[in-house]
Amino acid sequence: MRALLLHKKDINSDMLTFNLEGMIPAQITWVESFHDVVDFLLEDVPIDVFICQDYEDTNKLLKYLLTVNVAIPYILVGPGEVVDPDSFPDIRLLERVDSIYSVEQIADVVVDAIENEVIVPEKDNTEFFRIATELLLKVVPLKADIYIRLSKIKFVKMFRKGREFKPDDAKRYLESKKVNYLYIKKDDMNEFIGHFQNMLENILNSDHLSSEDQALLSASVHESIAEMQKLVGFTPEVKKLAEEGVRLTLRSIGKSPKLKNFMSTLDQYQGSYFSAHAIATAHVSCALALALHWPSDTTFKKLTLAAYFHDIALDQPEFSEFDGVDHILNTKPDFGGETEKRYRSHPYLASEMLKDIAEVPPDVDVIIMQHHERPDGSGFPRGLRHSQISPLAAVFIVAHDYVRFLFEDRYLLGREGFKRRFDYSEDSLKGTFKKAVEAIEF
């Protein structure tokens, strides 16, 4: 669950957030203004409870929630008299606390509300299908209504079926409102798939998009395919889209991929890490293969297919942001049981899924199966050491690590910092692993 904390920050804010997250089963997001709250609601981030300072922005927030018919319970902080809870009878005030630093009191209120089912973390709504706004702009008009999400259970119709987005719509939703995703109903997915298919075919048959724009579009395409796969499975239509998505990614990579050419493109993508890192890993692994003098089309295709599908079987896409099981456990102590079992098996499940794609060259399943192995033998699912990991998988693993490095630490650390971050010791950094790390342009 997620709690949104609307309060002015001070030097102790980070410590307060840390303490609260240690006492309640929620991710705390701290914002300082009403406009930041609205951005979260409009940017596909559902909220289960508000913790609000008693000041004018909280008044605005409660009025806004009433206008969109969303009743998220809240805790009021401070002895002020700006907010009158009686003016908002449809929104549950859990309790008023004296100070934002009354951490134990706030935690007790939240835990009690969960136990009494006043706060009920919402399950994902599977009636709607999420589409990156930028991608949707390329396939409208649709014979389908288009929605915006205000919470996991509250969707508001923004455009009626057949409406065509204009350039001003793109500017308003992508730039001004920062709405990265819009929704259609699951029943209208086939309508979207047909337009999506035509859009991809037109792009693949023309040269009007730059390689940078193709890379950005590849990430949006990948994200939509992953969403479709979760909702309806790997149907023939979804498989066909996946094949064309791989072709688009390969085209954006080109014949001579360079790491430095991809950096600015990476910064422009506004979608999920899940898809951004998949497309980035395709580019980086092909650039490393070129640096190692393996520039064949077949090698590029193998690495790109592996990048496209290596995490496709993850039930929770956010797990793609973690290095492995230990990293998840350090962040999510309740990780375990079936969730951990499914996570540990996702390399195998993804490699099995890939068998349904036409004309997959050999070795791709091996790359996917080994993408969480480590050269020192600490990885999974088999705990292989560097001498047991295939050369292409070694290149892929280094590329996968380097992509995380690009997102996290690229302005702070050089090659030695990269090696420390991913435990590339002198004992394990041998063979293809050593060559791939040394080939990275820092």
N, C-alpha and C positions, 0 to 999 in steps of 0.2 A: 504494500500500500504506500501511498505518497501523502505526506502532509506538507501544506504550503504555509510558510511562516511570513506573514506580512508585518514588517516591523523595521524601523530604522536601525542600521547596523552600527556597531562600534568595534573596538579592538578585541572584544571578547566573543564576538559573534561566532567565529569558527569553532571555538571550544564549546560554546553552548550547543551548537548543532551536533558536534561529536557526542556530547553527553546525552542529548535527547535521543539520538539514534541508537545509543547503547541501552536505552531504557524502554523504548517502544518499538514495535515491529514495523517501522516505517522508514522510508527515505525522506529526509527533510530537505526541502528547497526553500531558501531564504530569498525573499523579494522585498523591495522597499517602496513600491508604488502600485497603485491601482492598475496602471497601464501594463506593468509587468505581469500582474495576475491574469489580465485579459489575454496577453500574448501567450501565456501557458495554456489557457483554456482553448485558444484558437489554434495552437500549434500541436494539437494531438497529444497533450499531456494531461491525463485524467487525475483529479484530486479527490481524496477521500475525506480529508478534514482540513479546515483552516485554523490557524492560530494567528489572531489578529490584534494588533495594537488598537486601542480605543482612540481613533482619530478619524479625520474626514475621509481619508481613502477607504477605510473600512465601511463607512456609510455608503460610499459609491459602489463598493464591491457588493454589498448586500442588496442594494437597489438593482444592480446589474443581474445578479442571480435570480431575482424575482422576475425581471423582464424576460429572461430566457427559460423560466420555469425549471431551474436547477436548484435543489435544496440541499446543499452540502453543509453538514453541521460545523459549528465553529466554537472556538474558545476565545473569549475576550480578555485582553491583557491590559491592566492598568486601571487606576481609579477614576479615569476621565469620565465626562458626561456627554461626550459627542454622540456616541451610538446609543440609541434607545431600542433595546431588543424587542420591546412590545410593538414597535413599528414594523417588525418583520416576523409575524407569528408563524409563517410557513417555513421558516428556516430555524433549525434547532440550535439554541444556545446551550452548549454543554455545561459551561461554568465560566464565571469570571474569576481570574487570578490577579493577584496584586502586581506581580512583576514578571517580566520575561525570564528572569533568572530563578523563578520558582520552579526549577526543573522537575523535582520530584512530584510536585503538585500537578503540573501539566501532564507528566507521564501517567500518574494515577487516573486522571480524568480520561485520557485516551484509552488506557487499558480497560477501565470500567465500561466505557462506551462500546468497545469491541465485545467484551463479555456479555453485555446486555443487548448486543446486536443493534445498537443505535448507529454505530459505524459498521458497515458491512462492505469490506473491500469488494469492489465490483468485478465480476468476471467479464472476460472479453465478449463483446457483442459480435456474434458471427453472422448477423444478418447483413452486415455491410462489408464492402471490399474497399481497402485503402489504396489510393493511387497517388503517386507523387504529382503535385500540382503542375509542375513543368512538363511532365509526360502527358498529363490529361489535356493540356493546352494543344498538344500536337495531334490529338485524335478526335476532338470535338468537331462538329456537333454529333451528339449521341441521341439515340432514342431512349434516353434514360434520364431520370432526375439526378441531380448532383447535390451532395450534402456536405456540410461542414460539421465537425464533431466538437461538442462543448464538454462532454464527459463520455465515459464508456457507454452510457445508456442514453445520452441525449444527443440527437442529431437534428440539425435544422436544414431544411431544403434551401439551397442558395440559387440554383438554376433549374428551370424546368426543362424537360426533355426537348431536344432539338435546338436548344440555345447554343449559339456559337460564341466562344470567347473572343473578345476583341483585345488589341494591344493594351488598352486601358485596364481591362480586367486583369491581364497578366501583371501589370505594374501594381495594381491595387492589392492583389492577393499575394503575390510573391515578394514584393518589395515593401509596400507600406504596412500591410497587416502581417507579413512574415508567415503566411499560411503555407506550409510545405506540403500538406496532404489534403486532398478532398476525397469524398466517398461516393460510391454508387452502391445500390442494393445488390446483394449476391445474385438475385434472380436476373439481374441485367448484365451479368458478367460476360455472357456469350456475345452480347451486343458490343461490349468493350473489346473483347478478344478479336472480333472481326475487324474493327477499325485499327486495332493495335497491329494486327498482322499486315494490313495494307500499308500502314505507316512504315513498318520495318522494311517491307519489300521495296517501297519507294526510296527509302534512304540507301538501302544496299544497291539499288540500281542507279544511283545518281552520285554526284560529287559535290553537292552543295553545302555539306557540313564539314567543318575543319576537323582535324584529328582530335583536338581538344574538346570540341562540342560532341563528337562521337563518343569520347570517353565518358563525359558527363552523362550523356544519354544512356550509355551502357549500364551505368550504375542504377539509374532509374528503372531501366528495363529489368535488370537483375532483381531489384527489390520487388517489382510487381510479380515476376514469375515465382519468386519465393512465397509471396502472399497467396497466389493462386494455388500453388502446390499444397499449401497448408489447408486451404479451404475445400478444394475439389479433388486433390490428388494429382498424380502425374498423368493427366488425360492426354490423348493424342494431340489435342490443340495446344496444351501447355508444353508438351515435348517439342512441338514444331516451333513455338515461340522461343524456347530455350536454345534450340539449334541456331536460330537466326540471331539471338542475343549473343551467342558465342562468336558468330561470324562478324557481327558489328564490333565486338571487342577486339577481335583479331585485326580488323581493318583499322581501328583506331591505334593499335600498337604499331602497325606498319612493318617494314622490312628491317629498319635500323633503330630499334627502340633505345632511348637514352634516359637514364634516371633523371637527369636535371631537367629534361623537357617535360617531365610529368609533375614536377613539384607545384607549379602554379595552378595546374588543372586540379590537383588534389584539394587545394585551398578553396576552390570555387564551389565544390559540391556541398549541398545543404541537406542531403538526406541522411539515412542511417549509416552508422559505422559498418554494420553488417554487409551492406552492398558496396560501400566505398572501399572497404578493405579487400573485398573479393576482386574488384576490378583493378585496384592498385597492385594487388599481388600478381595478377596476370601481367601487368606492365613491367613490374620490377623483376619478376622471375625471367621474363623474356629478355630484358636488358642484361641481366646477369649471364644468361645463356649466351648472348651475343659476345659479352666480354670474355667468356671462357671459350670462344670460337666454336660454339654449337649453334650456328645461325639458321638451321634448316626450318622450312615451313612446318615440317612434322613436329619438330621439337617445340616450336612456338604453339602449335595447336594442342599438344599434350599438356603443356604448362597452363595454357588458358582454360582448357576444359577442367583441369584440376582446380584451378582458382575459382572458376564459376560454380563448381559443385561441391567443394570440400566441406562447406558448412550447411548445405541445403537441407540436411536432415535434422538440424537443431530445432527442438521444440520452442526454445526461447532464444531468439536471435541475439539478445544482449549478451549471451554467453560467448559470442564471437569476440568480445572485447577482452576476454581473459586469456592468459597464457596457457592455462591448463587447470587440472583439478585443484592443486594446492592454492593457486591464485584465487579461484572461486571460493574455496573454503575459508581463506583469510578474509574475504570480503562478505561472504554470506555463510555464517556459521551453521545455518539450518539446511544447507545444501547436503543432500544425501538421499538414500532410498532409491526409488524408481527414477527420480530426477537425475541423480548421479549415474545410475546404471545406463540411462538413456544417453546421457552426455558422453560417457566413456565409449559407447557403441556407435556414436555418430559417424566416425570415419568409415566403419564397415557399412552402415546403412546408406551413406552417401555413395559409396563405391557400387553398392547393389543398384541404387537408383540410376546411376549412370549407364548401366547396361541396357536401359530402355532407349538410350539416345542412339541415333543412327551413326554408323561409321566412326565409332570411337577407336582410335589407334591403341595398340597394346601399351601397357605400362601406366596408363592413366589411373587405373584402379589402384596400382601400387603406390603412386604418389599420394593419392587421397588417403589410403590406408595408413601411410606412414607420416602424414603431415603433422602429427603431434608427438612423434618420436624425437628424442634428443641425442646428440652425439655422445653424451656421457652415459646413456642408458637409462635416464630418469624419466623418459616420456611414456606414452601409452599409445595403443593398447597392448603392445608386446614388450616394451622395455628394450628395444633394439639399441645397439651401440653403433658408432659411426661406420664401422667396417661392414655392418649388416644392412645399412640403409642405402637404397639405390642412389646413384649419382644425381638423377633428375629430382628425386625426392629431397636430397640434400640441398640442391639449389632452391627448391621450392620452400623448404623450411627456413633457410637464410632470408629469402625474399619475404616470407610471411613475418619473420621477426623484424626485418627492416621496415616494413610497412607500419607495424606498431610503433617502432621508433620514430617514424616520420610524424605520426599523429601525436606522440607524447613528448619526445625529447630532442627533436632534431636541432633546435637552436641552442641546446645546452651542452651536448656531448659530441665527441668525435668517435673515431673508430675504436679506441680503447674503452671509452665509455659504453659504446654499443656492445662490445665483447663482455664487459662486466655485467651490463644489464641483462644479458641473455646467457650468462654462464658459459661463454665460449673460452674455456681454459686451454692452456697450451697442450694439455694431455688429450683433450677431446677434439681440438681444432686441427684435424688432419684431413688429408685427401681432398675430396671435393668441397667439404665444409671450409677448409682453410683457403682454397682458391676462391670460393664464392665470397667469403668475408673480405678477402684482400681486394676483390674486384669492385667492391662497393665504392662509389664516389662520395666521399664526405667533404 
